[in-house]
Structure formats: C-alpha cells, structure tokens
Amino acid sequence: MNIAAVLLAAGASKRFGENNKLLSDLGGKPLIRRVAEAVVSSGVEVVVVTGCDRPQIEKALEGLTLRFAHNLNWESGMGESIAVGVMALGQQVQGAFVVPGDLPFLTSDLIKDLMAVFMESRGALITYPTTCMGEQRNPVLWPRRFFSSLAALSGSLGAKQLLRNCAGSQKQAHVFDESAYADIDAPADLEAARSRLNVANP
C-alpha cells in the first residue's frame, strides 16, 4: 500500500518567541531535520509544506529524499498548509500522515507501527496514536477517501474538527512511550527535549 506523509513546516511558531522553533538546534541538528529524518527513514513518500522561513527550512533539509510544496498563504494557519500538502500528493497514494514538524522524538518505528495498524483496516480507517488515557496524538494517518476534505481545510484549526466529525471511522493505536509524540510549543519544551537527549546520549 502506497503511504505518504505531509510534513508541516510552514508556521512562524509565534508561541515559541522570536525564533522559528523548527530551526532550533536539538542534538546538533535543526528540529525539523530530526523529524524529517524519522519520517523519511520509515520509507514513505514525504512532502514538506513550507511557508515562513522557506529558504532556511529547505536548507535544513538538504540531502533528504523528499520534496517541497510551498503554502503562499501560510499565515492563515495550519489548515491551509495541510490542504497544500495533500493536494501535492500523487494519485497512487492510498493513505497520508499529517505530521507536525515539532515532534522531536518521533521515530520511524512509530510510523511503521501506525502503518501496520492502518493496514489491518485495509486502509479504510483514520489511524493515530493515543495516550494511556485514550487522548489523540500525532501523527494522524488518513485514508485517501478523506483527502478531498483535507484539501478543503483552511484557517488555524487544522484537521481536529474533521477528525471529531469522523468518530466512526477511526482506529487508535496505544503507544507506551508517550515521549514519541511530545511536541515543542515553548522554549521550556525545547530545553526539556535537550535535557532528555543529553541523558540518552551522555
């Protein structure tokens, strides 16, 4: 089954402060490159949606097997970026991850595990990781039948409302290592991620 990923790297990360969090150094490489390497190494086709700081994002991802789709209207929010990414996918793609660019501990193994769960439904059900409390986390793997709805998104809400409206078409995958989908919103989150990396790689 042909699976792709839309990697979101268009935002200005205003909550983070003056700097673009996706370009912040984490373990000797930009955050967005850490995430992109995990997605690429899972073997899926990758489309990176750029917006703010487009040249710097593209430079940070040099040498990786992926392609770019630029969202000219990136300031309108995540919904538009998801739409741009989905519209850039090929006709043969049967499922697509929507991957926020700020998941520092995302692994190719998690992506492969989600794909395996997706295959169990023969690519029919929206698949995503959950916490032990059953809370939805990212990335979310969408079947092709939802691509037209994703391509119609706009504004800042992303796909959360669409996901809520599709409650009967979902499959959850519990992930025991909840750090795998921890994201970075504030400088304190980045410092915590750096500390965790230092502990893991003294």
N, C-alpha and C positions, 0 to 999 in steps of 0.2 A: 504494500500500500504506500502510495506516494504522500509523504508528510512534509510540510514546510513550517517555517517559523517566521513570524513578523516581529522583529526586534525593535522596540520603541526607543528611539534616541533623539527625539525632536524637541523635548521640552527645555525650558530655561531653568528648571529646578529652583523656583523663586523661594520656596520654603527653606531651602538649604542656605541661602545667603547670596553673596555677590558672585561666587564662583559656580560654575557648572559642575554639579556633583559627579556627572558621568565621566568627567575628565580628571577627577581627583585620583591621586596615586593611592593604590592599595596593593601592597605586596610587590612593589616595583613596576606596576603597570597600571594604566588607567582603568577605572572601574568598568567602563563599557567594554574594554577589551577582555577583561576577565569573564564577563557574562557572554560575550560573543564567542570566545574560545570554547566555553562549555557547550553552547548550542551547536556550533559548527562540528565539534568532535562527536556529537551524537549521530551525525550522518544525515541530518535533514537539510533541505534547501533553506537558505537564510536570506531574507530581505530585511535590510536595516532602514528604518524610516528616519531621515534626518530633518532638521529644522533649524533651531538655534545652534550656533557654533558649528555649522555644517563642515567647513574645511578642517577644523580641529578633530571632529568626530571621525571624518573619513581618514585622516592621517593616523589617528589612534588605532584604526582597524586595518591598516595597510598589511597586505600579505595574507589575509584570511580569505577563505573561499566563501564569498558572499557577494551580494550586490546591494545597491542602494536605490531607494525611492525617496525623493525629496518632497516634503509637505510645505508648499509655499505659504499655506495658511496655518502654520504650526501654532501661532499664538492663540488660536481659537480653542485649543485643548486637545486632549488625548483621543477623543472620538474621531476627529478628522485624521489623525495620524494612523489609527487602526484602519480606517477606510482606505487611505492611500496605500498602505501596505498590502491589504487584502486584494485591492484592485491590481496590484503588481504581480500577483501570483499567476502561475501558468494554469492552463486548462486541465492539466493532468493531476493537479494537486487535489487530494481527497480529504485532507484534514490540515488544519493550520493552528499552530500555537500562537497565542498573543503573549509576548514576553516583555515585561517591563525591563528597562535597561539598568535597573538599580538593585539587582538581586545578586549580591557579591558571592554567595555560597551556593548558587545554582550549579548543579552537576549534570554531566551528560548521562549519568546513571539515572537520575531522577527523570530526565526527559525520556529516556528509553523505557523506564517503568511506566510512565504515563502513556506512552505509545502502546505498550503491551496491554494495558487496561482498555485503551481505545479499540484495539484490535478485537478484544473479547466481544465488543458490541458490533463488530464488523464495521466500525467507523460510523456508527449511527448516533452515538451519544456524546454530548459535551463532557469532556473529562478534565478533572482538575484535582490537585492535592488538597487535603483538608488537615486541620489540626486535630489533636485528640478530642477536642470539644466539637468537632464537626464544622469548624469555620472554614469557608472557602479561601484558598490562597492561589497564588500564581506560580507557574504559567497555566493558562487555560487552553485546552486543545479543542478546537471547534470543527465539527464535520462540515463538509462542503455545502450541505443544504442550508447552512446559516450564513454563507458568505455574502449573499445579497443583502441580508440585514446588517452585517458588519460593515459592508461597503457604503451603507446609508447612514452610518453614525456621524455625529457632529458634536461640537461642544466639549465640555470638560468632564463629563461623567464616564467616558469610556464605554465599556460593554457591560457594566454592572447591572443596569436596568434590563438589558436584553437577557442577561443570564437569569435574573429573577423571573422574567416572563416565560422562561423555558424550563420551569421546575420539573416538568415531567419527562424531560429529555436529557437527564444528566446522570453521570456516573462518577462517584467520588473514589479517590484513592488516598487512603490514610498513609501519611509519611511520618515515620517515627522521629527522624532527625528534623525537628522543626526549624533549625537554623537554615535549612536548604532553601526556604522561601522567605527568609528575613529580608526586608528591604531597607534602603537608606533614604530617610527624609530630611534629617537634620545633621549638623556636624557631629553631634554626640553619637549618632548611629555609626558614622564613619570611624570615629575613634574606637568605638566598641568592636567594630569589624577588624580594625588594625590590631587591636589587643588580642583578639581571638586568633588571628593569623600568626602573631608572634608566639603565642602559646603552642600552636600546632607546629610551627617551624622555628624553634628556638635557634 
